[in-house]
């Protein structure tokens, strides 16, 4: 028994030594990944965000009909139920819907026709679109058999006042709202690291100018600023121009917080031995900033960026909801929620509030992932 205990002890000691050696030789990114894996909520949030960006890439494929196609006769149609069985027989289908105008309330009433069944196919043909803006395609995840048309039979989340399919519009809105946040954060990241790094490393008059610019930008009231910008944007601008204008403006306002954080870290790092060694070796100031100093706290920058994404998504959604951001015919979460900004909508057509759900889920997922990244990047946690 004593020999067996000794052998077991040696095996455990060797395993501990191997684990310890692995930790000692691991890179910063490996350590960060090992700690992040233990944060289960952050991993789940990352999976949810992966689903959102899957929708961003395949938005047109997931849509069942042209999101801009309207038909007044099917306005404010409630969501249709997707059936998987016909009795006990597997059968993917939706039931037909007929509508009529109530003679007293003048409200359009829809009645489900249980006897009429439209079979739903996977990878069916539908309206044409360009995948990734390049490849022409007409395949969609869900559709119906020819000669039926999906835009006349399938409304998984109902229709809006103009008879447009809410499900298809939600897919395209997810693309725009999520991409605005991503592009804005990338621009803010570059501005924050570059200007914050220059401010913290060079100091002097450059630090003074950059810090005064940051204070001016942070002191401007947000709502009056956006009202002025919305009034100055020409009404004849295309959706693309307005999209890029909103992206750039959000970026120019959102870089200030990261720049302050980078400046503070650079002030504490510029007197470290590795920075002095790089200077003595003849490295240029820009190389020292981007090759030596910035990577030393890149994990913190990534965590801060992840936490900044939900704020930008909320900004775009709020501004579009108030009519100060994207405007129809653009499709975003905020634009879709414009149709649900009165009590009557909540009472009579609650499905028009559905775009609020992905806003909440995306913001929570980004915050949970940001918390996990921050904990994983904290060497003292």
N, C-alpha and C positions, 0 to 999 in steps of 0.2 A: 504493500500500500504506500509505503514511504517513497519507493522508487517511482510509482505511478504519479504521485503528487509532485515529485521533483520534475518529472518529464512534462507534466501539464504546466507547471510553473515556468519552465524554460520556453515552452511553446507560446504562452501568453506574453512573456517578456519579449520574445522575438517579434511577435505581432505588434506589440506596443512600439518597439524600436522602429519597425518598418513604417508604421503610421507617423511616428515623430519625424523620421527622416523625410517622409513624403511631404509633411507640412513645411519643414525647413527649406526644401528645395523648390516648393511650389511658387508660381508667379502670383502677382497681386490679383490677376484676373481669375486664376484657379481658386485662390482663397475666397474671393468674392462669390464665385459660383457655388462653392461648397456650402457657404453660409446661406446663400439665397435658397438653395434646395431645401433647407430645413424650414423655410418660411412658407408653409403650405398655402396660406391665403394669397401670397404674392404669386406663387406658381399658378394657382387657379385664375387669378386676375390676368396673368400673362396669356393663358390659354383663351380666355374670353376676348382679350384684345386681338389675339391671333385670328379669332373668328370674325371680328369686326373688319380687320384688314383683308381677310379672305373675301368678304362682301365688297370691299373697296375695289379689289381686282376683278371680281366676277359679277359686278352689279347688274350689268345688262343680261348676263346669262341667267341670273336668279330672277329677274323681272319676268312677269308673265305677259305684259302688254306694253305698248309704247306709253311712257309716263306722261307725255304731252297730249295724248289723244283724249278728247273730251266728247261727251254725249249727254245733253241736258236731260234726255228721257230716263237716264239711269242715275241721276244726281242723288246723292245722300243715300245710296243703297247700303244696307247693313252688311257686315262681313258674312261670307258664305262658309259653310262648314265643309271641310274636305273629308269625305267618307272613304274608309279603307275596306269596307265589307258591304256586300249587297246580300242581306240576310246572313247566311253562314259562308257564302262564297266570297273569296277575296276579289275586291273590285274597287279600284281607285277612281272615284268620280265625285262630281258635285251635282246637286239638284238644280233644276231650272227655277228661275225667279220671275214672277210677273208683277207688274206694278200698275197702280191706278191712282187717280187724284181724288182725295176725299172732298166731297161737295160742301162740307161744313167748314172744316179747318183749312182746306186747300193744300193740305200736306200730302205729299206723295207716300202712298202705302205700298209696301212690298210683301208679297205672299210667296212662300216656298211651295213649289210644285213637286210633291214627293214622287209623282209618277214619271216625271221627266228627269232622266239621268244623262249627264254628259261625261263620258269616260275621259279620264285625265291620263296623259302619257308622260313618261319621262323622256327627256332629251327630244322634245317635239320641236317642230319648226314654228317660227313666229315672225315677228317684225325683224328687219335687218338692223344690224349695228356693227360697229368696228371694235373688235376686241383689242384692248390696249391702244386704241386709236389707229390701228394699222390694218388688222386682219378682218375682212368682211365675214360676218357670220349671221346665221339666223336660227341657231339652235338655242333652246332655253331649257332650264331644268324641268319645268312643268308646262304642259300645253295640252291641246286637244287634237283629236284626229281631224284631218281634212274631210269636208270643206268647212268645218266649224272653226271659229276664231276665238282665241283665248280672250281677246279684249271684249268679246261679247258674252262670254260664258263664265269666266273665272274671276272672282273678286274676293280674294282670301281675307283682306282687311277692309272690305267695303269700298265705297267711292266717296269723293268729296262733293262739294256743292256743284261743281262743273262736270261731274260724272267721270273724273279721272281715277284710275286705279290707285288706291292708297298703298298697296303692297309694292307695286312697281316704283312709285315715287319715293317710297321709303328706302328702297335699295339704292337709287341714284342719290338721294339726300345723304345717306351714310357715306358715300364716296366723297362728296364735296365737303361735308362737315369734318370728317376725319382727316382729309388731306390738307385742309386749311390749317388745322392744328399742327400737323406734322411739318408742313413747309414753313409756317411761322416760327416754330420752335427751332428749326435748323438755322434760319436767318438770325434769330435772336441769340442762338448759341454762338455763332461766328462773331457777331457784333460784341456780345458780352465778354467772350474770351479775349478777343483782340484788343478792344478798348480797355477792358479791365486789366489785362496784362500789361499794356503800355502804361496805364496810369500807375499801377503798383510798382513796376520795375524801373521805369524812367524817373518818375516823380517830378518835382519842379513845376514849371509852368504848364507842362502837358497834363500832369495830374490835376492841377488847378482848373484848367479849361474843361477837361472831361468830367470832373466832379460837378462843376457848375452846370454843365449841360444836363447831367443826370438829375440834379435838383430841380431844374426848370421843367423837365419832362414829367417828373413825379409830382410836381405841384399843379399841373394843369388838370382841372376838373374833367372827369371822363365823359359824362353825358353831354355837356355843352360842346366839348371837342368833337364828339361824334355827330352831333346835330349840325355843326358847322361843316364837317367833312361831307356828310350826306347832302347838304344843300349845295356844296361846290362840285359834286360829281355830276357831269353832264348826263341828262336823261337819255340821250341817244347812244350812250356807251353800250358796247356788247357785254354779254355775260362774262366773257373771258377777261375783258378789261376791268370790270368791277371786281371780279374774283381776285385778280392780282393786286388791285388797289387795296382791297380789304386785307389781303395777306401781308402786304408790305407795311401798311399802317399799323396793324397789330404787332408786327415784328419790331418796328421802330419804337414802339412804346414799351414792349415787353422785355427788352434786353437789359434794362437798368438794374434790376435786382441781381441778376447773375454777374453783371460787371462789378457791382459793389462787393460781392462775395469773392470774386477772383482777385480784385485789388487787395482785399484784406489778407488773402493767403499769400499773395506775391510779396506783400510788405514783410511778412514773417519769414519768407523763404529766401529773399534776395541776399541775405547775409549768411546763408548756410554754406558749409564747406564745399558741397558738390557744385554750387553755383560759382563760388570763387575759383574752384579748380577748372571749370569750363572757361571762365574769363581768362585765366592764366594760360590755358591751352590755345587761346586765340579765337574762340568761337564768337560769332557775331551775336549781337543782342537779340535779334529775331530768332536765331537758332537756340539760344539759351531759353527764351520764353517758350517756344513751341516744342523743342526737343527735350528739354530737361525739366523745366518748372511745371508746365501744364500737365504732362503725363503723371506727375507725382500725386496729383489729386483729381485725375480724370474720373475715377469712380464717383467722387462727390459731384462732379459736373453732370455725369449721367443721371444720378439720382435727382438732382435739382431740375434737370431738363424734363425728366419723367413727371415730376410734380407740377411743372409749368404747363404741360399739355392740357390737362383738364380745364385750367383757367382760360386758355385760349379758345377751347371748344365752347365753353360757356359764354365767352365774350361774343363769338360769332353768332351763336344761337340767340342770345339776348338781343343783339343789335339787329339781326334779321327779323326777329319777332316784333321789335319796335319800329321796323321800317327804316332803320338807319344803316343796315348792312346790305346783304344781297337782296335783290328784288326779283319778283317773277319776271320772266319765265325761268329764272334760276331755281334750282330745287335744293334746299338744304333743310335741316331739322327746324331751324328758326322760321324759314319761309312757310313750311308746312304748318307750323304751330300758329301762324298768323290767322289761319282760318278757324282757330279754336280759342280765340281770345274774348269770347263773350259767354255769358251764363246760358244762353239758349243752346249754344253748341254742346256744352257739357250735359245739358238735360236731354236733348233730342238726338244728338249725334256724337256720343262719347267716343266712338272709335277714331274720331279725328284727333283725339288727344294721345293716340298711340305713339307718335314720334317723341313724346316726352320720355318714354321708357328707355329707348337706346341712349338718350342724353344722360339719364341718371346712371344707367349701367356702365357706360363708357367712363364717366367721371369717377365713379366709385372704383372701377377696375384700375384706372391710371393712379389713383391715390393709394390703393392697396399695393400695387406694384412699386410705386415710388417709396412707400414706407419700407417695403422689403429690400429694395436696393439701398436705401439709406442705412438700414441696419446692417446689411452685408458689407457696405463700404466703410462702416465705422470701425476703426481698429481697436477702439476702447469699449465696444459694445459687448 
